[in-house]
Amino acid sequence: MNSCLAAERYDVTPLPFIPFSNTGGEALNNNGVVAGGIANSDGSVSLAEWSKGVLTDLGLPPGLPSHEFNMPRVFGINDHGAVVGTIHTSAGDLPSRWFMYERGRFTVLPLADPTDLGGAAVSINNRGEVVGYDHTSSNKLVGWLWSNGAYSRLPVSGTSTAALGINSSGTIIGNRRLRFVRRLLTGQLRSTGERGYVLNHGTTQYLAGFVYAINDLGEGAGGSISNGQAMATVFKNGIATVIVSLPSSAVGINSAATVVGSYQPADCKRRHLFSWSANSGAFDLTPDGYHSAEAAAINDRGDILGFGETVSGKSGYFFLTPDPNGGLMPKALITAPPAGARFLS
């Protein structure tokens, strides 16, 4: 480990949100605000925000088709604190509606097409433009942009498409031929059947891999397939660069092009959290006391939102804050099992 990595330490703060498989939180903005779901005594889930150790209950969106829509799932938050996501019933992810919370007010929008089964708002930029997808009656996914009070279907080819991110200049990223809904609803990012795109002011560029995040410079983060295995990849001007040569994928990239994601160490089957930059390379940031960990997002301050399972079997979210005196030190990625090692399940 070089001196640059050794100097980058982190504080680890457990967060009070419901774990990702039960409509938890997965949104972080550049001010260090995290949005997610918290459990109520009646079994419903409320939207909540966490900032500097303070948790604020924001309640449930009104104006839904029925009271059974009581499971909000957060996907995005901008720097003004506007939160977007989806809300569904306890029966599953369909039917669903997408919502936005801004300045103390919820908005639940109708489906892009009245015959659709459900929808989700996945990302919102600082101009208030929202992207996401609708689940059609023919069991397809259709990506859309919500801007100036209206939907626009994205000019992206494919029988199943979705938009997953939009930056401050309006550049949109997403995937087609997707199996990503399992990732959004359960935290499992394993699909090798996705192909990404970048939509820049009407011009669509297709990528040799999948993409999950974009920064304001237009750089994307996701993965590409090599010998049937996904590897974390950065996309810049359409060029793919593999950043972790292990089974891995990237889910976040900030304005400094620091990337976060998860990888599978050579000595076990559990995922570990990694961070990568061009100057320092990749290193492991799995908190001490965790069996497994994955990143959910990184902001421009270098804060990282993650989730994982502790050695005691408890699943949940945690917040990593850069701090020279922090208890978490970066570790080298585990690239080869020790002699005689047995794989863990």
C-alpha positions in Angstrom: 0.0 0.0 0.0 1.5 3.4 -0.9 1.5 6.4 1.4 -1.4 8.1 -0.5 -3.7 5.2 0.4 -2.4 5.0 4.0 -3.3 8.6 4.6 -7.0 8.2 3.4 -8.8 7.0 6.5 -12.6 7.0 7.2 -15.0 7.2 10.0 -17.7 4.5 9.9 -21.3 5.5 10.9 -24.1 2.9 10.9 -27.3 4.3 9.5 -30.9 3.7 10.8 -32.4 2.8 7.4 -34.1 -0.5 6.6 -31.7 -2.9 4.7 -31.9 -2.6 0.9 -33.9 -5.8 0.3 -36.8 -4.3 2.3 -37.2 -0.9 0.7 -34.3 0.8 2.4 -32.3 3.9 1.5 -29.9 4.3 -1.4 -29.5 8.0 -2.1 -26.6 10.4 -1.2 -26.1 14.1 -2.2 -23.1 16.3 -2.2 -24.0 17.9 1.1 -23.8 14.5 2.9 -27.6 14.0 3.2 -28.8 10.4 2.9 -32.4 9.5 2.1 -34.0 6.2 2.8 -36.8 4.2 4.4 -37.5 3.6 8.1 -40.0 1.1 9.5 -43.3 2.1 11.2 -45.0 0.1 13.9 -47.9 -0.8 11.5 -45.5 -2.4 9.0 -45.4 0.5 6.5 -42.3 2.4 5.6 -41.8 6.2 5.9 -39.4 8.3 3.8 -36.6 9.7 6.0 -33.4 11.8 5.7 -30.2 11.5 7.7 -27.7 14.4 8.0 -24.9 14.9 10.5 -26.3 12.3 12.9 -29.9 13.6 12.8 -32.7 11.5 11.4 -35.9 13.3 10.1 -39.1 11.3 9.4 -40.7 12.8 6.2 -43.8 10.5 6.2 -45.5 8.8 3.3 -46.7 10.3 0.0 -50.4 11.1 -0.2 -52.6 10.8 -3.3 -51.9 7.2 -4.0 -54.3 4.7 -5.7 -55.0 3.0 -2.3 -53.7 2.9 1.3 -51.9 -0.4 0.4 -49.2 1.6 -1.4 -47.1 2.0 1.7 -43.6 0.9 0.7 -41.5 3.8 -0.7 -38.1 2.9 -2.1 -35.6 5.8 -2.5 -33.3 6.0 -5.6 -32.1 9.6 -5.9 -31.5 12.9 -4.2 -30.1 16.2 -5.6 -28.2 18.9 -3.8 -31.3 20.8 -3.0 -32.7 17.8 -1.0 -35.3 16.7 -3.6 -35.8 13.0 -3.3 -37.2 10.6 -6.0 -38.1 6.9 -5.9 -40.9 4.5 -6.3 -43.7 3.3 -4.0 -45.4 0.0 -4.1 -47.5 -2.4 -2.0 -46.2 -5.1 0.4 -47.1 -7.7 -2.2 -44.1 -6.8 -4.4 -42.6 -4.2 -6.8 -45.8 -4.1 -9.0 -48.0 -2.2 -9.2 -46.1 0.9 -8.3 -45.9 4.6 -8.8 -43.1 7.1 -8.7 -42.8 10.0 -6.3 -40.8 13.1 -5.7 -40.3 14.9 -2.3 -39.2 18.5 -2.5 -39.4 21.4 0.0 -41.6 19.5 2.4 -44.1 18.4 -0.2 -44.7 15.0 -1.9 -45.7 14.7 -5.6 -47.0 11.3 -6.9 -47.2 11.4 -10.7 -49.3 9.3 -13.0 -47.8 6.6 -15.1 -46.2 7.7 -18.4 -48.9 5.5 -20.1 -52.2 4.7 -18.2 -51.9 1.0 -19.2 -48.5 0.6 -17.6 -48.1 -1.6 -14.5 -45.7 0.6 -12.6 -42.9 3.2 -12.7 -39.9 4.4 -10.8 -38.0 7.7 -10.7 -34.3 6.8 -10.4 -32.3 10.0 -10.6 -32.8 13.8 -10.3 -30.3 16.5 -11.1 -30.1 20.0 -9.6 -32.3 21.5 -12.4 -35.1 19.2 -11.2 -35.0 16.9 -14.3 -35.9 13.3 -13.4 -35.2 10.1 -15.3 -36.5 6.6 -14.7 -38.6 3.8 -16.3 -42.1 2.5 -16.6 -43.0 -1.2 -16.6 -45.4 -1.7 -19.5 -48.4 -4.0 -19.8 -46.4 -6.2 -22.2 -43.8 -6.7 -19.5 -41.2 -4.4 -21.0 -39.3 -1.5 -19.4 -39.4 2.0 -21.1 -37.0 4.8 -20.1 -38.3 8.3 -19.8 -37.3 11.9 -18.9 -39.6 14.1 -16.8 -38.9 17.8 -17.5 -41.0 20.9 -17.4 -44.0 19.0 -16.2 -44.1 16.4 -19.0 -42.7 12.9 -19.9 -40.4 12.3 -22.9 -39.6 8.8 -24.1 -35.9 8.5 -24.6 -34.6 7.8 -28.2 -32.8 4.6 -27.2 -33.2 1.4 -29.2 -34.0 -1.9 -27.6 -37.1 -3.8 -26.4 -36.4 -2.9 -22.8 -34.7 0.3 -21.7 -34.3 2.4 -18.6 -32.6 5.7 -17.6 -30.5 5.4 -14.4 -28.8 8.8 -14.1 -28.8 12.4 -15.2 -26.1 15.0 -14.5 -26.2 18.7 -14.1 -26.0 19.4 -17.9 -28.8 16.9 -18.7 -26.6 14.0 -20.0 -28.5 10.8 -19.3 -27.1 7.3 -18.8 -28.9 4.0 -18.6 -29.1 0.4 -19.8 -31.1 -1.7 -22.3 -32.0 -5.4 -22.4 -32.1 -5.1 -18.6 -32.2 -7.3 -15.6 -31.3 -4.4 -13.4 -34.6 -4.3 -11.5 -33.3 -7.1 -9.2 -30.4 -4.8 -8.4 -32.6 -1.8 -7.7 -35.0 -3.7 -5.4 -32.6 -6.1 -3.7 -29.2 -4.6 -3.9 -27.9 -7.5 -6.1 -25.7 -6.3 -9.0 -24.8 -9.4 -10.9 -26.3 -9.2 -14.4 -24.2 -9.7 -17.4 -27.0 -9.1 -19.9 -27.1 -5.3 -19.7 -25.8 -2.8 -22.3 -25.3 0.8 -21.5 -25.9 4.1 -23.4 -25.1 7.8 -23.0 -27.7 10.2 -24.3 -26.3 13.7 -24.7 -28.8 16.3 -25.9 -30.5 14.0 -28.4 -27.4 12.0 -29.5 -27.2 8.4 -28.3 -23.9 6.6 -27.9 -24.0 2.9 -27.1 -21.4 1.4 -24.8 -19.5 -1.9 -24.7 -20.8 -2.6 -21.2 -23.3 -1.5 -18.6 -23.4 1.8 -16.7 -25.0 2.8 -13.4 -23.6 6.3 -12.6 -22.4 9.5 -14.3 -20.6 12.6 -13.0 -20.9 16.2 -14.2 -17.9 15.7 -16.5 -19.9 13.0 -18.4 -17.8 10.1 -17.1 -19.7 6.9 -16.4 -19.1 4.0 -14.1 -20.4 0.5 -14.4 -18.9 -2.7 -15.8 -17.9 -4.6 -18.9 -17.8 -8.3 -19.6 -14.5 -10.3 -20.1 -14.6 -14.1 -20.4 -18.1 -14.1 -19.1 -17.2 -12.1 -16.0 -18.2 -8.6 -15.2 -15.4 -6.2 -14.2 -15.7 -2.6 -12.9 -15.3 -0.1 -15.7 -15.1 3.6 -16.3 -16.5 5.0 -19.6 -15.1 8.3 -20.9 -16.0 9.6 -24.4 -17.3 6.1 -25.1 -14.0 4.4 -24.3 -14.2 1.7 -21.7 -11.3 1.3 -19.1 -11.4 -1.7 -16.7 -10.4 -0.5 -13.3 -10.6 -3.8 -11.2 -9.5 -7.0 -12.8 -11.6 -9.2 -10.6 -15.3 -10.0 -10.7 -16.7 -6.5 -9.9 -18.9 -3.6 -10.8 -19.0 0.1 -10.1 -22.0 2.0 -9.0 -20.8 5.6 -8.2 -18.4 8.2 -9.6 -17.9 11.7 -8.3 -16.5 14.9 -9.9 -12.9 13.9 -9.1 -13.6 10.6 -11.0 -13.2 8.6 -7.8 -15.2 5.4 -8.3 -16.9 3.1 -5.8 -18.4 -0.3 -6.2 -18.0 -3.9 -5.1 -15.8 -6.8 -6.0 -15.5 -10.5 -5.2 -12.2 -11.3 -3.5 -10.2 -14.3 -4.6 -10.6 -16.0 -1.3 -14.3 -15.9 -0.7 -17.7 -15.6 -2.4 -18.9 -12.5 -0.4 -18.6 -9.0 -1.9 -16.3 -6.3 -0.6 -16.5 -2.6 -1.1 -13.8 -0.9 -3.2 -12.8 2.6 -4.1 -10.7 3.6 -7.1 -9.0 6.7 -8.4 -6.5 7.2 -11.3 -3.9 8.4 -8.8 -4.2 5.8 -6.1 -5.7 2.8 -7.9 -8.2 0.4 -6.2 -8.4 -0.5 -2.5 -10.7 -2.3 -0.2 -12.9 -0.2 2.1 -15.0 -3.0 3.7 -15.5 -1.8 7.3 -14.0 -3.9 10.1 -16.6 -6.3 11.5 -18.4 -6.8 8.2 -18.6 -10.2 6.4 -19.6 -8.4 3.2 -20.1 -4.8 1.9 -21.1 -3.0 -1.2 -21.0 0.7 -2.2 -24.2 2.5 -3.1 -22.9 6.0 -3.9 -20.1 8.5 -3.5 -20.4 12.3 -3.4 -18.0 15.1 -4.3 -16.8 15.4 -0.7 -15.6 11.8 -0.9 -18.4 10.5 1.5 -19.4 6.9 0.6 -22.8 5.3 1.2 -22.6 1.6 1.6 -24.4 -1.5 2.9 -23.5 -4.9 4.1 -23.7 -7.7 6.6 -21.9 -7.7 9.9 -20.2 -10.8 11.3 -23.2 -11.1 13.7 -25.5 -11.4 10.7 -27.1 -7.9 10.8 -27.7 -6.2 7.5 -27.8 -2.4 7.1 -26.4 0.8 5.7 -23.3 2.6 6.8 -21.7 6.0 6.0 -18.0 6.4 5.4 -16.5 9.9 6.0 -12.9 10.8 5.1 -11.1 11.6 8.3 -7.3 11.5 8.9 -8.0 10.1 12.3 -10.7 7.7 11.2 -10.7 4.1 12.3 -11.1 2.5 8.9 -7.9 2.2 6.8 -7.8 1.2 3.2 -6.6 -2.3 2.5 -5.2 -4.0 -0.6 -7.6 -5.8 -2.8 -7.6 -9.6 -2.2 -6.4 -10.9 -5.5 -5.2 -14.4 -4.7 -6.2 -16.9 -2.0 -3.5 -17.9 0.5 -2.1 -21.4 0.1 -4.5 -24.0 1.4 -7.4 -21.5 1.8 -11.0 -22.7 1.6 -13.6 -20.6 -0.1 -16.3 -19.1 2.1 -19.9 -19.2 1.3 
